[in-house]
Amino acid sequence: MALILSLIAAPAAAQSIDRQFQSWLADDLWPEARARGISSETFNAAFAGVKPNLKLPDLVLPGETKPRGTAQHQAEFRAPEAYFKHIGGVVSGGRARAAGLAAGLAAIERAYGVPRGILLAIWGRESGFGSAKIPYDAFEVLGTKAFLATRKEMFRQEVLAALEMVERRGVGPRAMRSSWAGAMGQPQFMPSSYLKYAVDGDGDGRADIWNSDLDTLASIANYLAKYGWVKGRDWGFEVTVPATVSCALEGPDRGKRIADWQALGVRRVGGKDFPAHELRAEGYLMMPAGRYGPAFLVTPNFYRLKDYNESDLYALFVGHAGDRIMYGDLRFAGAWQRVAGFDRGDVAALQRSLERLGYDVGGADGLAGFKTRRSIGAWQQKNGQAATCFPEIDIMRRLK
């Protein structure tokens, strides 16, 4: 009997949420949309047949206090090497498309100053050059999240931006396919980013990031350029870092002229020289696996890639893939060493321990970003250890 009652209750609850959603659309979202100049025709077309998708993550349903489907932070902690497992597909796919799109890529590169290898790498990473399935209706996702998500206000602004896309940019509402998070099209832009950065790259007068390769590439280039991509500078260089240079010097707030890093013994791998114009400019140490993997001197353009996706590893993936697309099969010279035996919950506990000691780890999220890495190194140095700047079981035990 209890099972039968639960089966009856579930559809009834969904129907109740659907009614609340429709009331929210009419009484809450529509007045603000109308005040922003959205017509009733646009609003009704956007939400025609749309119901809340209760399978999306991070939703707080009516009467509940905790979000459903929130990603857990107890997954296995993986060394950075795993992130690059499928880089070969992006490299080969980028090379295969570079020749066919050569004229368009050259025009985009001239207009925005972003190298074509970078654009191809982002395109491949974000959507498999347009081959990845983009399964969701954007208004279903954005409407659901604006109504029920843990970050309602953020998604409210995004669904309003999506309505502007329909009203002012002529985008068909059912053509707006997105990820489960509301990121749209081949470059995976949120609606607010579409309004700011999407451009026409193929000359047909529209910015179609779902179906046009050149619109996609030009929009990515415009995004990076508007964020401050420095024309003529590289994204970074793989280097060797002597033991006399602390890994705790990592980070965008601890930059030095590349010539000064070189004077400390930091060298570009393979015996290559740094370009002369780069020596005079500022560079930043970046060691994504601490002393357990390759090291890099990166430029401000590396952080423009992080503006696209805040992960260090994402920016490194894109930069490295872009180099390999343009210049050949350049593998990392430094070896990634295996660091295992714990999960993200353990790393978060380590971060909280360091925070209690006064270190800025950038938040206890279970991810070893540069602030966490250099905090580990600083703690190791303070306690008479050789700095490795990466989570380890021994450090976790000592900090408990």
Summary of the structure (lengths in Angstrom):
residues: 400
radius of gyration: 23.9
end to end distance: 48.8
largest distance: 78.6
contacts: 1283
relative contact order: 0.11
helix: 53%
strand: 7%
